[in-house]
Amino acid sequence: MSGTFRSRLLGGETLIGTMVTLPTAATAEILADAGFDWLFIDGEHSPLEPPEILSILQAVGDRIACVVRVPAADEVQIKKVLDLGASGIIVPQVNTADQAADVVRFSRYAPLGQRGVGLARAHGYGARFREYLDAANETVAVIVQAEHRTAVENIDSIVRVEGVDAIQLGPYDLSASLGKMGMIDDPEVTSAIEKITVACQSVGMPMGHFGITSGAVKPYMEKGYTLLTIGVDTLFLSASAKRVLAELR
């Protein structure tokens, strides 16, 4: 497991990534060359579908860890993404320990789970079938999102589910579930985030956070969050274009 994204995550390394939402492999190639540790491929809120995700993985999957957020805690979605060769998955709206256990089961081959066995890109289209099967349970990262008040209520049991490698904080959805849409600095929201943080720290669970700016991410780095996502491809493009235009006008 040495040197893989999962081993680095479990080893407590600070891993800085950025979010890919545009359905073009070129975007991922540009960001891969920027020096990030990993790419957060968003298959939940972006137009990315399996064919576009496949193109991205073919372009940069051998150069940088690509972790795909699937649309839901769904066995078929998880199986498809992993068969494409993703370094790991991020699963949204995991609110109970039973849901987290399902995610792990869908992501691991027997005897640790029930991931379906097929021939796909991850297996070298069959040429590296046995090699992949022997390594996948150790190398594929399983990350679940805590982003609902129910997840906060159950966080102490979620973080103890065997096979969950990290908890990704979802502050905006969390704020919405608390009736405080977008008010991530509201005391009720910050209290919920603190409960998640403490629960993770109590068992040594790696924690993830997404922020648009470095200023939004740094406070979480100081709290011990090591799986960090900074910025989005679309916003990088927009901000750079606006800055150059402003300089000329």
N, C-alpha and C positions, 0 to 999 in steps of 0.2 A: 504493500500500500504506500510505500515511500514515494514522496514527491507528487502524489496525486492531489487534486483539489480537495478531496475528502480528507486525506491525511493532513493536509495543511490546515484545513478548517478545524479538525478535531485536535490538532496540535496547538491551537491557540494563536496561529499567525493572524496578523491583520491583513485582510484581503480586500482590496479596493477595486470595485467594479463600476460599470455604468450600464444603463438600461438601453436595450435595443428594441425599437418598436416599428421601424420602417421595414417593409418587406423587400429589402434589397441586400444582397450579399455584400455589395460594395461598402455600404454603411458599416457593416460589421468589420470588414477588412480595415477600414480607416481607423476605427476605434481600437481594434486589436493592436495596431501599430503605435497607438498612443502611449502604451505602457501600462495599461490596467492589468490587474491580476486575473480578472474574470469578467465575463459578460452575462448580464441578466437579460435573457431573451424572453420578452413578455408575450406569452401566448394567451393571456387572459383579457387584457384591456386594449390590445393592439389588433390590427388586421392580420397578424401573422397566423398562417395555417400550416399544417404539416409540410406541404411542398416548399414554402418559403423558409421554414425552420430547417428543413433538409439542406437547402441551398446555403444557408448561413453556416451550418455545421460542416458542409463540404468545403466551404471557403476558408474557415478559420478554426474549426474544431480541433485540428491537430496542432495549432499554435497557441491557443488560449482556452482555458476552461469555459465552457458554455453551459450555463445552468438555465433551464427552461421553466418558466412559470406556466403551469397548465391551467386550463379554464376552471377546473373543479377537481374535487377528490374522487375522480372517476377512474376505474380500472383500465378502461380502453384508452383514455387520453394519456394516462401515465405510461402504459405499455408502448404506445406508439412513439412517444417522445424518447423513451429510453432506447427503443429499438433503432431510432435514428442516430443514436450515438451521443446523446447529451451526457455531460459530466455529472449531472444531477437534476433534481426537480425541486421546484418551489410550489407548494400546494396551498391555495387560498382557503379561507373560511374553515379552518380545522378547529372545531369548537369543543370537542370532547376527546378523552383518551381513546375511546372506541374508534372514533374517526381517524385519529393519529395511527392507531394500530392497523387499521385498514390500509392506510397509505403505505405503511411499511410493508405490509403483506403484498400489496400490489407491485412493490418496487424490488422485492427480493426473490431470487430463485429458491426453490425447495432445497434444503429443508427449512430455511429461514422465512419463507414466504410462499406465494403462489403465482409469481410472475409467469406469464405464459412464455413458452419457448418457441422461437421462430428463427428464420434466417433473414437478416436485415443488414443495414449498413454497420450497425454496432458490431456485428459478428463477421465483418469483412465479406458480407454476402455469402457466408458459409465457409470461406477460406480460413477464418480464425474463430470458428464456432466454439471449439472446446476451450481455446485460450480465453475467450470472452466470458464464457460460462463460469470458468474457474476463478475469474477475477472480479466479476461484476458485483457480487455481494460486498466486496471489500472496497471497491472503488467508486461506486455510485453514491452520491450524496443525497440524502433525503431531508428536506427542509420544509417545515410547516409554518404557516402564517397564523399568528395570534392577532386577530383584528376585529373581534366582536366581544361584547360584554360577557357572553356565555363562555368564550374562551378564557377570559380573565377569571371567571368563577371556577373554571376547571383547570387552571394553569398548573397547579401543583401536581395533578395527576398526568397531564399532558407531557410535562418535561421528564417524567419517569418512564415513558413508553420506550421500551428497548428498540433501538434502530432509528429513532429520530435523532438526526445529527445536529440540528440547529433550529432555533425559533426565529422567524422573521417577523419583526414588529410591523403592524399595519396601522399607523396612528390615525389616518384619515377615516378609514372605515370604522375603526374603533370609536372615534369621536361621533360618527353618525349613529352608531348603535346605542350610544349614550344620550342621544338627543342633542348633541353639541356639534353639529356638522361643521368640520373644518376648524373648530376651536381647540386646536391641539395643546394650547397653553392653559386651557381651563383647568381648574384644580381637580375636578372629577376625572378628567382625561389623564392628567399627569399622575394622579393617584393610581389609576388603572395601569398605566405604563410602568410605574414603579413596582407594582405588584408582579407584573410579568418579569421585570428585571431581577427582582429579588428571588423569585422562584427559579429562574434560570441559573443564577449565581449559586444558589444553594446546592445544585447538583452538577455544577461545572458545565452547563449547557451553553454552547456558543450562541451568540445573539446577533441578529442582523437588523440593519436600519437603512432606510432609503431617505435621501434628502436631495432637494434641487440644488442647493449650494453647499460649499464646504463649511460655511458657517452653521448650517443646519445639522451637519453630520458631526462636527467636532465635539459638541457636548456629549454625544453618545459614545464617541471614542473614549472620552475621559471616564465614562461610566463602565467601560469594559466591553463595549460592543466591538466585535472584530470582523464581522461580515458586513461590509459597507458598500452601499450603492450610491454613487454621486452623479446626479444629472441624467438627462434623457437625450437621445440622439437628436430629436426634433428641436429641443430647446437649445442645444449647443449650436445647431445650424442657424436658428432664428437669432440668437443673441449675437453671434459673430457677424451675421449679415447686417443687423441693426447697428452694431458698433462701427463697422467700416463705413456704412452709409452716413452715420452721424459725423464721422471724422471728415468726410468730404463736403458736408453741408454746413 
